């Protein structure tokens, strides 16, 4: 994700900047979700093997 610095309180970010930020955050959130989902099911598989 690109670093964003909206530190100028006198100037609003452009619609394009906000759109890019939302897209970047959505991609990062999906990647984290996918990683956590895979880890959860791997943990479940390991627990099932030990039964």
N, C-alpha and C positions, 0 to 999 in steps of 0.2 A: 504494500500500500504506500502510496506517495505521502510524504509528510505534508500536512496542511497547517497553516498558521493563520488563523483568522484573529489577529490581534488588534487590527484597526477597528475600533468600535464606532468610528465615524463613517465607515464604508461597509456596506453589506456585501457578502460574497455574491458572485454572479450565479445565475441559474445553472450555468455550465459547471462551475466549480462545485456547487451543491450536488448536482447530478453525478459528477465524477466521484465525489466523496461517498455518496450513497451506494454507488455501484461497487466501489472498492471495499466498503464495509460489508456489503452483502456477500461478495466473493470470499472475504476472509471468514465471515460467519459460517458460510457453507463448508469451507475447508475444515474449520474447527469441528463443526457438527459431524462431518463425514469421518474425521479422525476419531472422535469420541464414540461414534456409533460402531466403528470397526473394533475399537478397543473393548467396548462392552460385549459385543458378540464373541470376541476371542476369549474374554473372561468366562462367559457362559459356556463356551465349548470346553474350556479347561476344567470348569467345575463338573460338567457332564461326564468327562473322561474319568474323573476321580470317583464317580459313583459306582 
